[in-house]
Each structure stands twice: as C-alpha cells, then as structure tokens.
Amino acid sequence: MQFDYQFARNTRTAVQAMNERVGVCRDFTHLAIALCRAMNIPARYCNGFLGDIGVPRDPAPMDYNAWFEAYLGGKWYVFDARHNMPRIGRVLVARGRDAADIPMIHTYGPHGLQRFEIFTEEVMASQASPGKA
C-alpha cells in the first residue's frame, strides 16, 4: 500500500484499502487488524501521537497516528502497519475495536480549534531517574 494524505477517506473499508492499495495510517491499521482477526489473532486499534524520536526528523507538523496491538502468547504487542518498523515515543490516546470506536474528536455543534501542539522528546536514562547517578 502507498501512504498518501491526498487519498484519505473516512469511509474506506479494510477490503477497499487492500484493493485500492492506497490510504493513510488508519487504513493500513484497519487492514492489518482485519488480517489478524481472519487468522484468529486478537487485535485492537490504537491512536495517538508518534514523534520523530530515533528516526530522521520530519519537517511537517506531528500528526495524529494509528497503529495496532495484537495478542500473541499471552501478551499484547505493538505493530505499526504504516511505518513497518519499530518506533519509540508513542503517546497512546485510546484503544478500541476500530477508528469509529475511538475518534480523535467527537463533538456536537460547532467548535473552533485555535491551536494544538504535541511535542515529544527522548528522555535519557540519567534524566529519567532524578537523584540517581
């Protein structure tokens, strides 16, 4: 599949993502979850933020992100179908069955977001334990 914001569509199903071979992280995640469930592997949808820790910096503003967790051998493991590589610095906001279960925003009536910024920075081990050398 090819990642492209221009092809974002909130009605795309996992089957459509597979057939169209294009989408955003939500589509990659829905397809991966569907494939896991088809193999009787429990999987759940996760969303939140993913900074540029441990990878080359992306000049674009941080975006809301989707990934999934699969239950294997008695433990939940994190997988990212879009990036397809281990990443650190995830800020988990919610878990659910799919994107409809845990929307980024759910409001009634008009709303006007003026500004919203998330920053992620790597904390070194010496910084994480104050008072310990």
Secondary structure, 3 states (H helix, E strand, C coil): CEECHHHCCCCCCHHHHHHHCEECHHHHHHHHHHHHHHCCCCEEEEEEEECCCCCCCCCCCCCEEEEEEEEECCEEEEECCCCCCCCCCEEEEEEECCCCCCCCCCCCCCCCCCCCCCCCCCCCHHHHCCCCC
